[in-house]
Every structure is written in C-alpha cells, then in structure tokens.
Amino acid sequence: MQGQREQRAPSGPEIWVRGPVAAPEQRQPEPEPEPKPEPEPEPNAQLPANTEHFTTDAQQFATNPQRFTASPRRFAWVATHGGAGTTTLATVFGGHDTGRAWPRPEHGEPESILLVARTHATGLEAISYTLDTFRRGDAPPGLDLNAVVLVADAPGRLPRQLAEHVKLISSVIDVYHVPWMPAWRIGDLTVPLPRESADLARLTAGPAN
C-alpha cells in the first residue's frame, strides 16, 4: 500500500548485530592502605632529632636515663700563692688542679673554684687580695667562687693576729680548714683524713671529682 512506507534497516555500524554497547562499568576505588604504626624505640635508643617525634619527659627518661641523672659538682683548686698545696688537695680530695691559673670552662675545666692558701700571713693576704678581685668584678667571667680552703702552714694554734684575719675571711665566704698533716710532708697521701677535713671531704665527694 502506498500509505505505508517500507521500513528499511538502518545502515552504518553493525550496532544492531552486536547489540547495544553497554556503558563501561565504574570501578570502585580501592581503599587506601592504613599507615603502619612506627615501631617503638628500643630501650636506650636515641630518639630522632625531629620536632614530629618530641616525647614527654617520662618517655625521654625511659629511653635515655642518663639525661636526668644529676652529676656531682666538679671543682677547680686555684692557688692564690706559690706552695698553697693545690696539687696535694686535688690528689687527696679529687678535682682539677689549675695551680695559680684560672680554670678554663671553655676547655672542659670546672667553673666552680676553691681558692687555696696557707694560713701564714702571706697566704691570708693572698686570699684577701683574690677575694677583692671577685668583689671588683675583675675575675674572668663565668667562674663560680664556691669557698676558701686554708691549709695549715705549721702544727698548733694560729697566732692571734692570723686567727683574726681568718675570722674576717670567714665573714664573707665559707672557709674549710685542712690541719697540719705530717704524713703529707713526706709524700704519704694515703693516711686517713682528720675530722677537721670532714666537711671539705663531703663537699668534694663524688665520682666526677
């Protein structure tokens, strides 16, 4: 019939032969792997020097106990005159013998000092002069004047004028006394310390001296 048109198969690609092309499947995104926890530091291991790894004081103490261990103070024996006895005192009590020179903390020497003198007039004058050096601010910066150590220059009691000078020195700074030691005179430094030196022994005690 003329009123009906003949339907003709579409031309072109073989779309009807293969069938309609399906839309590509959308792949689900794969889950990101969970970050692995960092291993805990082994005992005594050094923590990395990074601001992202700062820990509490308690953790630092657990990993490095030495960090919080207080060490005994170290002293430098400074002679205020020749023959004061700093070498003997450093040998007996420990510490660093600087002789008549100032200690050098920048070279690892102790900054805490003990001034040493004999109890004769020259020694006491030398102590007074050195104390005045600190009072004027003329001593090297960074030094910590801790005390004075007076070593007996002879057996027996001091003459009155020397005893008064010692009393004057004691009014401005702590003074420790080392009595006359006959054994030290002949080089025997192994004899027990006398009771008069017990306070000095406690002051300087410790493996760091």
Disulfide bonds with the S-S distance in Angstrom:
none
